[in-house]
């Protein structure tokens, strides 16, 4: 029996006419950190929503393929059942309840827990993000972007998930805050064996933090491999890290040639 997440040949449509994900397969083995890279519109967020069974608000539908976690078939389960299985998703943009307090937002992550387990979970989160304790009574909408991201991640961690899914965790945040958040994520993986799948536009950071990575373009996985190897890949260096073969920075205009060449999709 496989251990971890296994996505096989998944195909997703919106409104039954727009194909957003085409025959995608990926794995997140137990205890591993896996990154998903790609340009805007590549299908990355859609794939995460398919795993978490939250396509329905946008009229999206998984048409083909299967999603398994620790050997159990999750393909037809709803979002609540996915959470019960141990998978928790932190969406792009944090999605907090802005007029509720920091603590109220955090407690929503423990809706499946009893009072004692919820209180224990709150203490764990405050230990990870000490500044949230000081702002626990403050409305979430008044927090900084970095603090809101901490609340979103903390809320996901309350129930001790086995797989944490993060969609663009660094979006709109200052570099130091990004380093702090990814440092905590790495610590959770190292100390608790938490499996992590994340989408990240900062390819350099994503490849430094993850062990394995997948690259998506036009709804398909076009390249995958150990992150250290991908960081040395000529195409990755040119199109995602902005470096030519000589190590010189390339302009965004130069990088646009990539769309015309379609080297990986040929």
Buried (B, 14 or more C-beta within 10 A) or exposed (E): EEEBBBBBEBBBBBEEEEBBBBBBBBBBBBBBBBBBBBBEEBBBBBBBBBBBBBBEEEEBBBEBBBBBBBEEEBBEBEBEEBBEBBBBBBBBEBBBEEEBBBBBBBBEBBEEBEEEBBEBBBEBBBEBBEEBBEBBEBBBEEBEEBBBBBBBBBBBBBBBBBBBBBBBBBBEBEEEBBEBBBEBBBEBBEEEEBBBBBBBBBBBBBBBBBBBBBBBBBBBBBBBBEBEEBBEBEBBBBBBBBBEEEEEEBEEEEEEEBEEEEEBEE
